[in-house]
């Protein structure tokens, strides 16, 4: 037990910030991210003895965090809709039920626009973008965490970037149109 405890503390010290940041980008609520982070480490403590070292500890932790996040979104999906249809991770959007004002205020405008656009992507796309560009995981690590091939990660990443470009371009056009209409009213 003493060994498991020291391993747990090492993992927590080494990866807690990364896991917490990953979860907060997904759920956009500090309290929920803290709760989910706690759940990740509860699962780590319960299952470390079964960890076989086929992946790095970091990718193993992120895989657990991904599963905890999926469980959270499934639970919210069922609660909010009272519909017991299966949650389709690949096509459903992962939209946090609440926005964190403190998180949004801390971000610069470009990142805020990107995260808002990311809400319109599929769950797979959102997960890949967060892992690859925010958590800076490699394609191999991302594939391992998601239990995908590297080709699927690359394809999903490509589609996500294309989708984000389209969303951001559309948002820019709408903002420009709004500004020109606003200017026209002020001149009258």
Secondary structure, DSSP 8 states (H G I E B T S, - for coil): -HHHHHHHHHHHHHHHHHHHHHHHHHH--HHHHHHHHHHHHHHHHHHGGG--SSS-HHHHHHHHHHHHHHHHHHHHHHHHH---S---TTTS----SS--HHHHHHS-HHHHHHHHHHTTS-HHHHHHHIIIIIS---HHHHHHHHT--HHHHHHHHHHHHHHHHHHHHHHHHHHHHHHHHHHHHHH-
